[in-house]
Amino acid sequence: MGNRQIRLAIQGLRNQIDSHLDKINFERTKPEPNEEVIRHWQQEIDAFTERLERLEARLAARRRRGRG
């Protein structure tokens, strides 16, 4: 995976995180929010965040080595 693909993946993950946070916030405005679906979205956010951190670290390492 090249630097450009890594940056695109990072942006895509950030978009997914923002989308899921919007879904959670909307669900919480309901009189009876579905906690199960909120929990599911939060688990996905956690997975996206973990992947995002790994990709950011990979990109930073490449920059330190002069490849970015």
C-alpha positions in Angstrom: 0.0 0.0 0.0 1.5 3.3 -1.1 1.4 6.6 0.8 -1.5 7.9 -1.3 -3.6 4.8 -0.6 -2.8 5.1 3.1 -3.9 8.7 3.2 -7.1 7.8 1.3 -7.8 5.0 3.8 -7.2 7.3 6.7 -9.6 9.8 5.3 -12.2 7.1 4.6 -11.9 5.8 8.2 -12.3 9.4 9.6 -15.5 9.7 7.4 -16.8 6.4 8.7 -16.1 7.5 12.4 -17.9 10.8 11.8 -20.9 9.0 10.2 -21.2 6.6 13.1 -21.0 9.3 15.7 -23.8 11.2 13.8 -25.9 8.0 13.9 -25.2 7.5 17.6 -26.1 11.2 18.4 -29.3 10.9 16.3 -30.3 7.7 18.0 -29.8 9.2 21.4 -32.3 12.0 20.6 -35.1 9.5 20.3 -37.5 9.0 23.2 -36.3 5.4 23.5 -32.9 5.0 22.0 -31.8 1.5 20.8 -28.8 0.9 23.1 -28.0 -2.3 21.2 -27.5 -0.5 17.9 -25.5 2.3 19.7 -23.3 -0.3 21.2 -22.8 -1.9 17.7 -21.8 1.5 16.2 -19.5 2.2 19.1 -17.7 -1.2 18.5 -17.3 -0.3 14.9 -15.9 3.1 15.8 -13.4 1.4 18.1 -12.3 -0.9 15.3 -12.0 2.0 12.8 -10.0 4.0 15.4 -7.6 1.1 15.9 -7.1 0.7 12.2 -6.7 4.5 11.8 -4.0 4.6 14.4 -2.1 1.7 12.8 -2.2 3.5 9.4 -1.1 6.8 10.8 1.8 5.1 12.5 2.8 3.4 9.3 2.6 6.7 7.4 4.7 8.5 10.1 7.3 5.7 10.0 7.6 6.1 6.2 8.0 9.9 6.6 10.8 9.3 9.1 12.5 7.0 6.6 12.2 9.6 3.9 9.5 7.8 1.9 6.7 10.3 2.2 
